[in-house]
Amino acid sequence: MTMEKFYDGKTVYITGGSSGIGLATARLLVSLGANIVIIARNEAKLREAKDDIARRRKTGAQSVECLSMDVADNVDVTKKVPDAVKAYGIPDVLILSAGVGAADYFENIPYDAFDSVIKINVYGPRNTVAAFLPFMKGKGGRIAILASMAGLIGMFGYTAYGTSKYAAVGLAECLRSELRRFKIAVSVVCPPEVDTPIIVEEAKTLPPEARAVKGLAGFLKPDTVARVIVRGVARGKFLIVPGFTARTMHFLHRVSNGVLSRSTSDLVVKWTQRKMKK
């Protein structure tokens, strides 16, 4: 089955759908005939994104909706999801793209900042899945959680972000097994660095060593990642790693039990620190 046939007429909810990977994915899916509901906190950005997505519809019969919701706030999610399902329908596909970045030396990351990253990147998908699951159980479908290469391989400067993404991968692993009995396929997406607003914000505190290590996995555009997500979800693939360089790095990490990735990272960090001293 082609991607167009798979998504045509499907209802897709996307958290973090007003920017970055979420927006790029919504644009692609609506062009394939899907009905879209994007979710984010900022209402102005949501309305702008909704209009952008609607202009790319395959047919005028498709619906494009938006929902202002804070995925990290379980009360907000629990209250709004049932109303959204009643208004827009049960999702055939649920893509959890909402997230925040954080990069700094561990000693510079205060508790509140660490806690905020965990709430959005871990409790966000947890809350959203928990709220939609009662409706999806009787229908089946697909759930995709956006994690990161930093959730597969530990990285210098990413103690908060990496911890949250490792947890997201673990959540997806457990859900994959549990939700099969409801005919719900779970995917986890682990891209390398992607050109999104997150990297602009994290660059303010990104350590030089982290900048050097990040370059090892490659750099992708949101549209590229969106195509890989859409294809992988349609195929029911569990682990989705966009980018040849990132896939190669992950393969070497696995076959060497982490020795190759860690030793390479340590060399890059050491080399960068020497340059910093000069």
N, C-alpha and C positions, 0 to 999 in steps of 0.2 A: 504494500500500500504506500502510495506517495504521501509526502507531508501534507500536500494540499487536500488530498482526500481524507486524511486522518483528522485534520483540524477544521475542515469545512463544517460550519454549523455548530461547532463545539463552543461551550462557555468556558472562558479562561479568566481566572482571577489572578492578579499579579500584585504582590506587595512591593513597595519601592518602585511602583510603576510610573512615577512622574519624572524620573531621570535615570541616567546611566544604563546599566544592563537591563533593568526592568522596562524602561521606556523603549529601548531598542528591540526587546523581545515582543512587546506589545505591538509595535509598528509592523514587525514581520508577521506576527500571528494574524493581525487583522487583514493583512494583504492575502493571507491564505484562506480567508473566509470565516475566521473565528469571531465570536462575540466576546468583547473584552470588558472587564471591570478592573480598573487600576486603583490601587490603595496606597495612600501616603498620608502624611500629617498636614502638609502645607496645601491649603485649599486653592490658593492662587495658582500654584504650580500644577496642581491636579487639573484645574480647568484648562490651563494652557496646553497641558499634555493631552487631555481628552480631545480638544479641537484638532491637535496635530495628528493624533491617531485616527480620528474619524475621517480625515481627508484621505486616508490611505485605504479605506474600505474597498473590498472586492465588489460588494453590491450595496445598494442603499438599504437593504433589509437588515443588515447587520446592526447590532447595538453596541455602543461604546459608552460606558458609564464610569463614574468615579466615586470613590468613597473616602472621606477623611477619617482616618483611624490611626491611633498610636498602637502599633503591634506590641510594644513593650508594656502596655497597660492592660492587664488581663481583664479588668472591669470594663474598659472601653471595648475591647475585642468581644467579650462575652455578650455585651449589650447590642453591638452593631451587626455582628455576623448574621444572626437569625433574620433581622430585618432586611439585610442585603440579599440573603438567599430567597426570601419571600418576594422581593422586588425584581431580582435579576436572574434567579434560578440557581440550582445546585451546580457547583463547578464540575466540569469534566476534567479540567486540569487546574491545579493550584500551584503557582510558582511563587516561591518565597524569596524575594530578592532584596527586601528591605535590610539595610545594614549600615554600620558606621565603621570607619577606619580609625586606627590609633597606632602611632609609632613614636617611640622614644626609648631612652635608656630606662630600664626597670625602676631605678631609684628616683626617676623623675615623674613617674606615673602615680598620682595619689589614689587612695582607695576609691573616692567618688568617681573618678574618671574610669578606673578599671571596672567598677560596678556598672556604670552606664553602658559600657561596651558589651558586657555580659548580658545585661537586660535586653538590649536591642538585638544582638546577634544570636543569642541562644534562647532566651525566653520569648523573643519575637516569633520565631518559627514554632516554638512549643505552643504558645498561646493560640496562634492562628490555626494550626493543625487541630488542636483540641476543640476549637469552636466549630470548625467545618466538618470534623469527622462524623458527628451524629447524622449529618445530612448525606455525606458521601458513602457511608457504610452500605446503604441499600442500593447504591447505584454503581459503585466502583469508580475507577478513574486513575488519574496520575497526580503525584505530588513531587515537586522538585524543590530541593533546598539548596540555596546558593551558599557555598562554603568558599574555599580558597585553597591554593597550593600551600598557603601558610597553615592549613588544617591537615596537611599530609606530611609536611616537612617543617621542622622547627626553624625559625629564622631569627637572627640577631635583630633586636629592636622591636620585636613583635610579641612581647610577653602577654599583653592584654588581647590584642587582635588574634594572635595565633591560638591562645587558649580558647577564645570564643569559637574559632573556626574548627579546632579539633573537637570541641563539644558538639558543634553542628554536624560534623561527620559522624560522630558517635550516635547522635539522635537519629540521623538518617539510617544508619546501620541497623539500629534496633527497630525502627518503624518499618523498614523494608521487610523484616521477618514477620512482624506482628500483623501488618495490614494486608498481607497476601490473602488471608482468609476472607477478606472483604473485597477481593479482586481490585485492590488499589496498589499500583506499582509506584515505588518510591525511587527517586533519583537524587544524587548529590552532585553538585557541579563545583569543580575545583579549578578555577582559572588562575593564571599567573597575574601579573600586574595588568590592569585594564584602564584605559583612558576615560576615567569617570571623575565626577566632582570629589570623590573620596580621596584620590591621590593628591589633589590640589590642597586639600585641608591638611592631610597628614604630612605633606612636605614641609610644613612649618616647624615640625619637631623631629623629622626623620633623621636619625643619626647617619653620618657619612658611611659607616660600615654597612648599615642596612641598605642604603642606596646601592652600594656596590654588589651586595649579595642578591638583591632583587633582580638585578640585570641578568642573572644566570638563567632565569626561567622564561625570559622573553617578555614582550609587551604587545598587547592586543587592543583592537578597537572594539567598542561595545557591539557593533553590528556583526563582527566575526564571532564573538562569544554567543550572541543571540542565535545565530544559525546553528551552531553546534548544540546549544541547549534544545532548540526546537526539534532538531533531528534526533537527538539522543532520547528525549522524552517520548517522542512518537514510537521509537523502537523499544521502549521499556528498559533502556539501559540504566544500570544502577550508578556506576561511577563514570562521570563525564569530565574529562580533563581537556579543555580546549587548548589548541596550540601544539605544534610538533615538538618544540623545544621543551615545553612543560611536560609533555607525555614522556619524552626521552629522559628527562631529569627524574620523574617519578619512577620510571622503570629501573633506572640505575639505583635509585634509593632502595627499592624493594629487593632487587636481586643481590645487593651488597649488604642487606640488613642495616642500611643507613650509613655504612662506613664511607662510601664514595661521596655522598652528599655532605656529610659532616666534615670530612677532611677537606673537601673543596671549599666549603664555606669558611672553615677556620683559616685556610690559606688566604682567601680573599680578605677576610677581616684583618689578618695580620699585616698584609700588604697595604691595606688602606690606612691602618693605624701608623704604619711607618711613614707613609706619605704625609699624614697629618702632622707629624712631629717635625717635618722638614721646614 
